[in-house]
């Protein structure tokens, strides 16, 4: 299971804690591994500020991952290229956002990623990653 974190998420814990909380990206990674343990699926946890790198990861995931959890962060409302890459992926794709986008700036309400996503989780803080991983684990076991 590939977990992708977009731009500036490496700054969690210090960046706008009134919006994103005090948890760090390391806290998110630990939570993802804990949530994945009962599912039996391995986690490949990544973060990048580079749109091109994220696109390459998604393309590679077509042959190496059973599912994707993606927090596209600042690319949510801007990247048709990430959408195009996700549309080529055949497994479950869960879009995950720490803050509730619908309560943020108007320009953040549009998500290109949602057009490829199996599900979208937002506004639950970092716990949303755990929800996504748990549900993906259930879907993959049902499909097996």
TORTOR-496121 format. One line per field, with one value per residue: residue number from 1; residue in one letter; x, y, z of N, C-alpha, C in turn. Coordinates in nm, 4 decimals. Example, Ala and Ser with C-alpha at 12.3 -4.5 7.8 and 13.67 -1.06 7.14 Angstrom:
i = 1 2
aa = A S
n.east = 1.3190 1.2850
n.north = -0.5690 -0.2250
n.up = 0.7800 0.7080
ca.east = 1.2300 1.3670
ca.north = -0.4500 -0.1060
ca.up = 0.7800 0.7140
c.east = 1.3200 1.2900
c.north = -0.3300 0.0030
c.up = 0.7800 0.7870
//
This chain:
i = 1 2 3 4 5 6 7 8 9 10 11 12 13 14 15 16 17 18 19 20 21 22 23 24 25 26 27 28 29 30 31 32 33 34 35 36 37 38 39 40 41 42 43 44 45 46 47 48 49 50 51 52 53 54 55 56 57 58 59 60 61 62 63 64 65 66 67 68 69 70 71 72 73 74 75 76 77 78 79 80 81 82 83 84 85 86 87 88 89 90 91 92 93 94 95 96 97 98 99 100 101 102 103 104 105 106 107 108 109 110 111 112 113 114 115 116 117 118 119 120 121 122 123 124 125 126 127 128 129 130 131 132 133 134 135 136 137 138 139 140 141 142 143 144
aa = X X X X X X X X X X X X X X X X X X X X X X X X X X X X X X X X X X X X X X X X X X X X X X X X X X X X X X X X X X X X X X X X X X X X X X X X X X X X X X X X X X X X X X X X X X X X X X X X X X X X X X X X X X X X X X X X X X X X X X X X X X X X X X X X X X X X X X X X X X X X X X X X
n.east = 0.0858 0.0731 0.1521 0.1139 0.2332 0.1905 0.3183 0.4763 0.3889 0.5854 0.6358 0.4549 0.3277 0.4674 0.3799 0.1193 -0.0351 -0.2864 -0.4578 -0.3633 -0.2844 -0.0655 0.0683 0.3345 0.4908 0.6246 0.4705 0.2396 0.3355 0.3986 0.1407 0.0237 0.1665 0.0910 -0.1862 -0.1893 -0.0808 -0.2696 -0.3995 -0.2258 -0.0989 0.1795 0.3344 0.4338 0.5686 0.5715 0.6872 0.6768 0.7714 0.7609 0.5841 0.6353 0.7814 0.5894 0.4060 0.5621 0.5885 0.3216 0.2813 0.4705 0.3526 0.1546 0.2505 0.3494 0.2021 -0.0911 -0.2847 -0.3538 -0.3052 -0.3501 -0.2482 -0.2704 -0.2187 -0.1094 -0.1301 -0.3811 -0.5879 -0.4792 -0.3443 -0.3785 -0.2187 -0.1416 -0.3942 -0.4338 -0.2334 -0.3258 -0.5653 -0.4786 -0.4166 -0.5185 -0.6138 -0.7711 -0.8045 -0.7558 -0.8299 -0.6958 -0.7248 -0.6015 -0.7192 -1.0540 -1.1460 -1.3696 -1.4227 -1.2286 -1.0353 -1.2017 -1.0819 -0.9648 -1.1626 -1.2099 -1.1141 -0.9064 -0.8033 -1.0082 -1.1668 -1.0564 -1.0544 -1.1459 -1.2568 -1.2937 -1.1471 -1.1661 -1.0792 -1.0490 -0.8134 -0.4920 -0.5894 -0.7506 -0.5888 -0.5523 -0.8173 -0.8512 -0.6575 -0.7454 -0.9980 -0.9237 -0.7757 -0.9845 -1.1334 -0.9477 -0.9110 -1.1676 -1.1788 -0.9968
n.north = -0.1164 0.2079 0.5124 0.8430 1.1637 1.5031 1.8336 2.0330 1.8840 1.7690 1.9532 1.9335 1.9774 2.2042 2.3820 2.5983 2.5101 2.5525 2.4787 2.2300 2.0880 1.9473 1.7174 1.5395 1.4577 1.2236 1.1174 1.0644 0.8671 0.6621 0.6068 0.5100 0.2709 0.1316 0.1112 -0.0444 -0.2882 -0.4882 -0.5516 -0.6867 -0.5865 -0.4301 -0.1100 0.1586 0.4471 0.7822 1.1186 1.4199 1.7324 1.7641 1.7611 1.6090 1.3931 1.2697 1.1913 1.0017 0.8086 0.7224 0.6137 0.4029 0.2563 0.1132 -0.1362 -0.2215 -0.1749 -0.2376 -0.0599 0.2936 0.5585 0.8932 1.2142 1.4883 1.7479 2.0731 2.0232 1.9352 2.0985 2.1768 1.9978 1.8420 1.6613 1.4802 1.3726 1.2462 1.0491 0.8992 0.8023 0.5962 0.3978 0.0891 -0.0088 0.0456 0.3889 0.6183 0.9380 1.1625 1.4086 1.6197 1.8485 1.9922 2.0461 2.1750 2.3754 2.5565 2.7948 2.9099 2.8338 2.5947 2.4081 2.2660 1.9543 1.7844 1.5312 1.3888 1.3037 1.0685 0.9153 0.6450 0.6860 0.9619 1.1169 1.3549 1.6100 1.4789 1.5019 1.3493 1.0980 1.0231 0.8963 0.6455 0.5512 0.5311 0.3356 0.1116 0.0667 0.0217 -0.2113 -0.3863 -0.3816 -0.4904 -0.7468 -0.8506 -0.8578 -1.0509
n.up = 0.0000 -0.0998 0.0450 -0.0097 0.0445 -0.0089 -0.0992 0.1511 0.3662 0.5116 0.6983 0.8980 1.2253 1.2831 1.0948 1.0631 1.3065 1.4117 1.2144 1.1144 1.3358 1.5905 1.5370 1.3797 1.0605 1.1016 1.3061 1.1621 0.9873 1.1697 1.2721 1.0356 0.9897 1.2207 1.1797 0.9521 1.0301 1.1399 0.9019 0.7431 0.5244 0.3717 0.4191 0.2176 0.2687 0.1773 0.1045 -0.0801 -0.2242 -0.4877 -0.7806 -1.0112 -0.9076 -0.7440 -0.9406 -1.0790 -0.8740 -0.8522 -1.1064 -1.0965 -0.8965 -1.0185 -1.0761 -0.8375 -0.6040 -0.4077 -0.3407 -0.3017 -0.0781 -0.0699 0.0173 -0.1367 -0.0741 -0.1412 -0.4145 -0.4612 -0.5700 -0.8059 -0.9772 -1.2629 -1.3836 -1.1805 -1.1319 -1.3843 -1.3728 -1.1531 -1.2575 -1.4145 -1.2381 -1.1033 -0.8585 -0.5314 -0.4401 -0.1987 -0.1040 0.1210 0.3677 0.6176 0.7274 0.7088 0.3904 0.2862 0.4660 0.4343 0.2394 -0.0555 -0.3030 -0.2363 -0.2331 -0.4681 -0.5914 -0.7912 -0.7615 -0.6391 -0.8473 -0.9312 -0.7093 -0.4934 -0.2484 -0.0190 0.2542 0.4998 0.7368 0.9802 1.1132 1.1601 1.2013 0.9923 0.8040 0.9203 0.9148 0.6375 0.5664 0.7129 0.5943 0.3261 0.3610 0.4309 0.1890 0.0065 0.1113 0.0777 -0.1985 -0.2586
ca.east = 0.0000 0.1536 0.0994 0.1808 0.2094 0.2332 0.4049 0.4738 0.3471 0.7036 0.6380 0.3494 0.3706 0.5108 0.3074 -0.0191 -0.0917 -0.4289 -0.5298 -0.3150 -0.2532 0.0740 0.1288 0.4367 0.4835 0.6693 0.3522 0.1514 0.3942 0.3811 -0.0011 -0.0023 0.2195 0.0063 -0.3155 -0.1699 -0.0373 -0.3743 -0.4453 -0.1261 -0.0425 0.2957 0.3205 0.5436 0.5302 0.6549 0.6487 0.7547 0.7236 0.7740 0.4733 0.6897 0.8168 0.4632 0.3530 0.6435 0.5509 0.1906 0.3036 0.5387 0.2597 0.0717 0.3049 0.4110 0.1155 -0.2291 -0.3732 -0.2876 -0.3638 -0.2802 -0.2805 -0.2011 -0.1889 -0.1223 -0.1597 -0.5213 -0.6699 -0.4020 -0.2705 -0.4438 -0.1192 -0.1566 -0.5204 -0.4126 -0.1569 -0.4147 -0.6650 -0.4171 -0.4002 -0.6380 -0.6582 -0.8377 -0.7343 -0.8233 -0.7800 -0.6990 -0.6843 -0.6018 -0.8182 -1.1736 -1.1300 -1.4927 -1.4249 -1.1096 -1.0486 -1.2845 -1.0011 -0.9280 -1.2784 -1.1974 -1.0112 -0.8932 -0.7764 -1.1366 -1.2227 -0.9998 -1.0551 -1.2487 -1.3183 -1.2252 -1.1583 -1.1095 -1.1233 -1.0330 -0.6747 -0.4140 -0.6664 -0.8056 -0.5006 -0.5850 -0.9463 -0.8293 -0.5827 -0.8339 -1.1004 -0.8574 -0.7469 -1.1099 -1.1671 -0.8536 -0.9393 -1.2925 -1.1515 -0.9045
ca.north = 0.0000 0.3286 0.6317 0.9593 1.2931 1.6091 1.9440 2.0973 1.7960 1.7450 2.0601 1.9118 1.9975 2.3433 2.4622 2.6302 2.4076 2.5800 2.4083 2.0937 2.0236 1.9415 1.5912 1.5516 1.3567 1.0987 1.0653 1.0092 0.7417 0.5626 0.5709 0.4282 0.1367 0.0683 0.0790 -0.1489 -0.4153 -0.5916 -0.5864 -0.7720 -0.5190 -0.3458 0.0323 0.2335 0.5824 0.8803 1.2601 1.4994 1.8632 1.7625 1.7015 1.5069 1.2747 1.2062 1.1257 0.8803 0.7091 0.6680 0.5282 0.2823 0.1815 0.0262 -0.2720 -0.2533 -0.1464 -0.2843 0.0537 0.4217 0.6635 1.0141 1.3488 1.5680 1.8790 2.1864 1.9801 1.8918 2.1851 2.2290 1.9024 1.7504 1.5570 1.3774 1.3057 1.1566 0.9332 0.8189 0.7356 0.4744 0.3007 0.0043 -0.0453 0.1503 0.5143 0.6977 1.0745 1.1909 1.5443 1.6400 1.9518 1.9845 2.1398 2.2509 2.4875 2.6348 2.8903 2.8622 2.7681 2.4605 2.3194 2.1812 1.8513 1.7011 1.3944 1.3244 1.2448 0.9345 0.8495 0.5519 0.7516 1.0827 1.1353 1.4850 1.6768 1.3953 1.5074 1.2383 0.9740 0.9899 0.7989 0.5152 0.5096 0.4926 0.2096 0.0063 0.0375 -0.0393 -0.3493 -0.4615 -0.3951 -0.5825 -0.8836 -0.8917 -0.8813 -1.1659
ca.up = 0.0000 -0.1122 0.1114 -0.0685 0.1089 -0.0981 -0.0577 0.2820 0.4750 0.5944 0.7988 0.9973 1.3633 1.2962 0.9961 1.0951 1.3953 1.4346 1.1080 1.0940 1.4627 1.6340 1.4949 1.2766 0.9558 1.1643 1.3761 1.0585 0.9409 1.2766 1.2710 0.9161 1.0137 1.3226 1.1186 0.8505 1.0910 1.1420 0.7672 0.6796 0.4083 0.3988 0.3886 0.1563 0.3101 0.1077 0.0996 -0.1746 -0.2673 -0.6328 -0.8542 -1.1013 -0.8291 -0.7045 -1.0602 -1.1006 -0.7730 -0.8879 -1.2229 -1.0494 -0.8103 -1.1025 -1.0720 -0.7083 -0.4885 -0.4178 -0.3151 -0.2757 0.0051 -0.1106 0.0630 -0.2363 -0.0152 -0.2325 -0.5513 -0.4654 -0.6551 -0.9184 -1.0595 -1.3554 -1.4119 -1.0762 -1.1646 -1.4981 -1.3250 -1.0677 -1.3419 -1.4696 -1.1300 -1.1028 -0.7248 -0.4541 -0.4145 -0.0972 -0.0867 0.2643 0.4057 0.7625 0.7591 0.6245 0.2791 0.2660 0.5607 0.4039 0.1294 -0.1672 -0.4060 -0.1899 -0.2401 -0.5856 -0.5852 -0.9105 -0.7157 -0.6085 -0.9683 -0.9453 -0.5783 -0.4505 -0.1334 0.0292 0.3990 0.5343 0.8576 1.0989 1.1550 1.1043 1.2162 0.8615 0.7394 0.9783 0.8595 0.4978 0.5617 0.7626 0.4932 0.2110 0.4013 0.4186 0.0467 -0.0576 0.1577 0.0120 -0.3408 -0.2763
c.east = 0.0906 0.0820 0.1803 0.1364 0.2702 0.3101 0.3709 0.4275 0.4649 0.7149 0.5259 0.4070 0.4167 0.4338 0.1617 -0.0848 -0.2393 -0.5162 -0.4939 -0.2811 -0.1035 0.1424 0.2279 0.4155 0.5308 0.5548 0.2555 0.2050 0.3769 0.2359 -0.0326 0.0482 0.1351 -0.1276 -0.3026 -0.1385 -0.1487 -0.4219 -0.3511 -0.0627 0.0730 0.2680 0.4491 0.5058 0.6255 0.5972 0.7372 0.6869 0.7224 0.6573 0.5232 0.7246 0.6913 0.4016 0.4307 0.6066 0.4187 0.2047 0.3699 0.4454 0.1701 0.1206 0.3585 0.3206 -0.0259 -0.3299 -0.2884 -0.3722 -0.2831 -0.3379 -0.2039 -0.1661 -0.2102 -0.1491 -0.3057 -0.5997 -0.5989 -0.3515 -0.3580 -0.3491 -0.1243 -0.2871 -0.5001 -0.3355 -0.2456 -0.5188 -0.6111 -0.4026 -0.5292 -0.6890 -0.7318 -0.7456 -0.8165 -0.7537 -0.7994 -0.6479 -0.6995 -0.7086 -0.9397 -1.1666 -1.2525 -1.5044 -1.3077 -1.1394 -1.1247 -1.2021 -0.9599 -1.0437 -1.2723 -1.0851 -1.0130 -0.8745 -0.9065 -1.1975 -1.1690 -1.0151 -1.1732 -1.3279 -1.2326 -1.2536 -1.0943 -1.1652 -1.1104 -0.8925 -0.6002 -0.4866 -0.7274 -0.7207 -0.5321 -0.7167 -0.9282 -0.7620 -0.6692 -0.9364 -1.0399 -0.8239 -0.8693 -1.1457 -1.0757 -0.8761 -1.0677 -1.2691 -1.0657 -0.9777
c.north = 0.1229 0.4456 0.7499 1.0854 1.4021 1.7216 1.9998 2.0076 1.7525 1.8487 2.0456 1.9245 2.1399 2.4353 2.4768 2.5257 2.4315 2.5129 2.2605 2.0203 2.0190 1.8098 1.6161 1.4460 1.2220 1.0348 1.0007 0.8744 0.6311 0.5141 0.4799 0.2859 0.0618 0.0259 -0.0357 -0.2851 -0.5199 -0.6349 -0.6834 -0.7096 -0.4300 -0.2034 0.0834 0.3802 0.6842 1.0216 1.3304 1.6332 1.8722 1.6898 1.5884 1.3794 1.1987 1.1314 0.9972 0.7710 0.6427 0.5737 0.3963 0.1941 0.0884 -0.1178 -0.3115 -0.2333 -0.1955 -0.1706 0.1778 0.5026 0.7875 1.1371 1.4405 1.7090 1.9889 2.1497 1.9385 1.9672 2.2295 2.1240 1.8062 1.6355 1.4456 1.3021 1.2057 1.0316 0.8420 0.7431 0.6089 0.3642 0.2213 -0.0347 0.0687 0.2698 0.5914 0.8323 1.1114 1.3327 1.5603 1.7401 1.9370 2.0900 2.2287 2.3705 2.5825 2.7333 2.8276 2.7857 2.6273 2.3610 2.2241 2.0804 1.7713 1.5550 1.3195 1.2557 1.1039 0.8519 0.7551 0.6140 0.8713 1.0971 1.2687 1.5351 1.5957 1.4011 1.3894 1.1045 0.9300 0.8893 0.6578 0.4622 0.4566 0.3550 0.0927 -0.0332 -0.0264 -0.1849 -0.4373 -0.4859 -0.4955 -0.7268 -0.9364 -0.9297 -1.0056 -1.2974
c.up = 0.0000 -0.0451 0.0594 0.0046 0.0231 -0.0306 0.0808 0.3961 0.5615 0.7058 0.9023 1.1382 1.3880 1.2028 1.0373 1.1855 1.4270 1.3289 1.1068 1.2230 1.4883 1.5982 1.3823 1.1687 1.0085 1.2429 1.2767 1.0108 1.0439 1.2794 1.1521 0.9349 1.1166 1.2640 1.0193 0.9115 1.0919 1.0035 0.6975 0.5566 0.4511 0.3526 0.3253 0.1734 0.2492 0.1174 -0.0014 -0.1993 -0.4198 -0.6985 -0.9440 -1.0261 -0.7860 -0.8228 -1.0888 -1.0007 -0.8080 -1.0076 -1.1817 -0.9674 -0.8906 -1.0978 -0.9348 -0.5867 -0.5140 -0.4017 -0.2922 -0.1789 -0.0292 -0.0428 -0.0313 -0.1892 -0.1195 -0.3772 -0.5687 -0.5721 -0.7811 -1.0159 -1.1385 -1.3876 -1.3073 -1.0978 -1.2774 -1.4569 -1.2407 -1.1502 -1.4069 -1.3654 -1.1145 -0.9650 -0.6555 -0.4319 -0.3128 -0.0859 0.0601 0.2906 0.5564 0.8027 0.6680 0.5131 0.2605 0.3611 0.5371 0.2909 0.0130 -0.2713 -0.3651 -0.2015 -0.3590 -0.5647 -0.7140 -0.8719 -0.6882 -0.7289 -0.9944 -0.8179 -0.5602 -0.3359 -0.0938 0.1780 0.4318 0.6673 0.9855 1.1560 1.0953 1.1184 1.0833 0.7859 0.7910 0.9264 0.7178 0.4889 0.6069 0.6564 0.3689 0.2414 0.3876 0.2721 -0.0234 -0.0149 0.0948 -0.1327 -0.3645 -0.2875
//
